[in-house]
Amino acid sequence: ASLQHTLLSLYLRILKRKQSKSSEPVKLRRKLINDVAKRFKLPQGLKIERLSANGVPVEWMSFEAPRDRIIMYLHGGAYVAGSLQSHRHLVSSLSMAANAEAMAVDYRLAPEHPFPAALDDALSAYLWLIKKHSSEKVIIAGDSAGGGLAVALIAKLLEDKLALPRAAVLLAPWVDLTGLSPTISSVGKRDVILSEGMLTSSAKMYAHTYPLDQPYISPINSQLSGFPKTLIQVGTKDMLLNDSRVLSEQLKQLGSQVVYEEWKGAMHVWHFFTYLLPESKRAINSIGKFIDNVFT
């Protein structure tokens, strides 16, 4: 890990302690993720348009020249936090690296809107998008809970026999909400972003009256045969590490093409710190190359 990564990890550990002592953790997490994101600059020449995709608020990001590829992005935040604002810098960085336009989706959050609200919104936005553009031009991407939501969405498309995206990009996807993953405890102390308590409470808020192993809540239990070409990136200091490992193996066994990258010493969704960490820039460039390859 770089020096920047080490220093940032120390700072995040302090924030994590503050969060764990909060009487209103959801409110604080929403505020923290937006406050951190405000510090990041957006790329020059970026145009942002607010649109309604079948009633779901989205942001359309584009640069001067029109692109023939679109990233549909689902942000992370454990289904209870995260926003268009919090992930704008990350989505625009991915858009630049992949030479793509991007549509970030403002899906509804728990506890106000538990499952299946997020999946319903993701599906509505995707169907709106492919009405205007060929599904062949679309890459579905997401980080953490957004990565899990991307898998659930594709599982739903497979089940309903709807047009699939060209590929998927999953950054440390949360695909098992049962809390039984072995790396939750084995990596737990080294994870500067997530905590077992936070994952447990978020999973309960999201699932609400449904069981945690319901296939669209924990999409590792979904039918994933026919899944499109996928890139998975995860850090080794991430308690959700096992989710990525199991998902990657499962997709490979089902015959899908998977590029799996495990980043030694990297924290949960280090990509978020686009302009601070050299690891972030390298990972985002790797995503850009993957998407280029998908289209050539």
N, C-alpha and C positions, 0 to 999 in steps of 0.2 A: 504493500500500500504506500501511496505517496505521502510526503510530509503533510500536505494540505488535507489529505484524507484522515491522517492521525489527529491533527489539530481539530478538524471539524467533528470527529468522533467524540473528543473530550467535551466540546461545547454541547453536542446533542445529548450526551449522557446527562448533563446538568438539566437540560430542558425536559428530558424524560422523567427525571425525579420530580420536577415541578408539576408535571402533568399528572403523575401518579398520586400526588397529594391534593389535587384539585377536587372540590366538591361538585363541580360541573364539568367533567372531563370532555364531554362531546363539544360543548361550547368553546372550551379552551383549545381543543384540537383544531376546530374549524378556524379559530382566530390565528393560531400559531402557523398553520400551513399557509394561510393567506399572507401573513406578515413576513414570513421567510421569502415567499415568492416575490413580494414587492421589491426586494433588493436586486432582482435580476433584470438586466436590460433585455429588450426584445430586439431581434435582428433588424437591421436597416432595410427599408423597402417593403416591410411586412404590411399587408392590408388585412384588416379584420372586419368582418361583416356579421352582425347578429341576425340570425334567421330563426324561423320556426319550422321544424321538421315534423310534420304531422302533429303539431302542438307541443313538441319537445324543443326547448330552447337549445340552440347550437351556435357555435362560432365558426365561421368559415375563414380560414387563413390562406392567403395567397401572396405570391410575389409577382413582379411585373409580367413575366411571360406566362401564358397559360400552360399548365402541366397536363400530362395524359394519365396521371395516377393520383389517387386520393387516399390519404390515411384517415380512417374514421377512428377517433381516439376516445377511449373510456378511462377517465382518471381514477387514481387510487385514493385511499382514505378510509379503508375498512368499512365501506358502505355507509359511513356516518359523517364523513368529512370530505374535504376536497371540493374543488369548484372549477369553473372555466378560468377564473382568475389565478388560482393556485398553480395550475399546470400550463398556463399560456406560454411561458418561456420554454418549457420542455417540448410541448407540441410543436412550437414554431422552430425549435432547433432540429427536431426530427424531420419536419417538413423541408427545411433547407438541406439537410444531409441527404435526404432521399429524393430531392428534386421533385417534390410532390406538393399538391394542395392538401389541406387538412380540414377535417370537420371534427371539432371537439364537442362532445355531447354532455349537456347539463342534466344528467338523469337525477331523478328524485332520491333523496337520502333517508335512511332510517335515523332515529326511531319514528320520525313523523310519517314516513312512507316506507313501511317494511316490504319485504318480498311479497309479491312479485313486481313491485313498482319499477325497480331499476331495470329488470329484464324487459318489462313491457316497453319502457322508454327506449332502451337500446334497440329493440326490434322495430319499433315505430320509426325511429330515426334512420335505421338501416334501410327499411323498405322505402322511405322517402328518397333516400340517396340513390338507390338503384333504379328508381323510377326515372331519375334525371340523368344518371350515368350508368354505364354497363357495370355489372358486378365484377367483371373481369379487370376493371381499373381500380378496384377497392382493396385496400389492406386494412384489416381490423387490428388495432393495436390497443394495448392497455397495460397499466402497471398495478401490481398488488391486487386489491379488490377489483380494479378495472380490468386487470388481466384475467381474473377468474370470471368476471362478467362477460368478457370477450369469448371465453371458452363456452360458457353457458349459452351465449347468443348463437354461436356456431352449432352447438349441439341442438338447439331449437330449430335452426335452419335445416339441419340434417333430418331431424324428426319430421318436420313439416314439408320436406322435399322442396325447399325454396332455393333460389340461386345463391351459391356460396361466394364469399370473397376470394380474391386470387391467392391471398396468403394471410398469415397472422403473425404478429410480433408481440411476444408476451414477456414483460419485464417482472420477474419475481412474482408470477401469478399466484393468488390465494385461491386454490381450487379444492381445499379440504377444510371445511369450517368446523369439523367435529372436535378439534383440539387434540386429536390422537397422534398427530405426526411426531415421530421420534426427535426431529431436530428442534422442536419447540423447547424441549428441556436441554438437549445436548449442546445447542448453539446459544440458548437463551441468554446467558450472562454476557456473551460477546456482542449481542445485538443492541445497537445504540438507538434504534428507532422503535422497535416493537417490544411489547411485553406480553406475557401469557395472559395476564388479567385483562389487558386492553383487547386482545384478540377474542377472548371468551365473551366479554361483555358486548363487543361489537357484533359478534356472530349471533348472540341471543337477540339483540335488537333488530338485526336484519331478518333473521328467520321467523321471529315473532311466534306465530302459532304452528309453524311447520317444523318437522324434524330437521336437525342440522345436517343429516346425511341425504336429504332430499336431492335428487340428481341435478337440479338447476341451482341449488344453493351451494352444494359441494360438487361441482361439475366433473370432478375426478370419477364420480359414479355414473356419469352420463354415457350414452352410447356415442362413441367418437369415431366410429368406422367411417372413412371417407373424408376425414379432416384435411383441410388444405395444407400446403407447405407452410412450415412454421419455424420461426426463430424464437428460442427461449434463452434469456440471459438472467443469471442469478448470481449473487455474491455468496462467498462461503461464510460470511459473518451475518447471515440472515436466517432467522429461526424458521422461515418458510422454505428453506433450501430443499427439504424433502419433497415438498409439493411439486417443484420443478423437475426434480429427478424422476419421480414416479410418473408424472405427466409425460415427460419426454420418452421414457421407456414404453409406456402404454401406447403412445401414438406410433412409435417405431414398430411395435409388435403388430399394430393394426395396418401397417403398410404405408403410413404417411411419411413424407420426407420431413425430417426434423434436423435443424441445426441447433445444437445445444452448447451453450457457452457458460462455464462456471468460472467466475472471476475471483481469483484467490485474494482473500483479505477484504473484499468489498462489502459494504453495508447494504441494507435493504434499499432497493431502488436508488442507488447512488447517482443514477442518470439525472435525478431531480436537481442536483447541484451542478447544472450544465457548465456554468462559467467559473466555477471554483475548483473543480477537480480535473486533473489530467485524465483520470480513469473515465470520467463522464464523457469527455470529448472523444476518447478512443471508442467507448461503447457505442456512442451515437453514430460515429463514423462507420462502425461495423454494421449497424442497423441500415445505414444508407447503402452500404455495399450489398447487403443481403437483398434489399428491395430492388436495387439496380439489377442484380442477377435474376430476380424473379421476373423482371420485365424484359430481359434480353434472351 
